[in-house]
Amino acid sequence: RCSRDWSSDVCSSDLVDRWPGVRPFRLEAFALAVDTKTPVVPIAVRGARTMLRFGTHYPRRADVSVRVGVPIRPDGQGWDAVLALRNSVRAEILRLVGEPDLYYDNGSLGADRS
């Protein structure tokens, strides 16, 4: 269990590429939050894709902003609580970042990458 003075910075989406949009989230952070009854703070980074171009290792000049949402507390226990927390955080991040949602309920990416 996490103590009151414990915190974690877990990234739930670790893929950055040239296509704009919010990709599927990894569930480990949400499972940990539900297990420890720890709120999740939604954070959206805008402009990083422009600054860190796909296939390059050198940043370019770009306007980058970070928007922080209000903490979202897990409600309940178990897998349903993990998914509900993920969905709530995802909705807030989508609102904050202003990019399309690339995840469908069936688990497929919504963008055609062919």
FENRA-V587504 format. One record per helix or strand. SS is the DSSP state (A for helix, B for strand). FROM is the first residue (numbers start at 1). TO is the last residue. Records with the same first field share a line. If there is no record, write none. Layout:
# FENRA-V587504
SS=FROM-TO ; FROM-TO
This chain:
# FENRA-V587504
B=22-22 ; 40-46 ; 65-72 ; 101-101 ; 103-103 ; 109-109
A=28-36 ; 48-51 ; 78-97
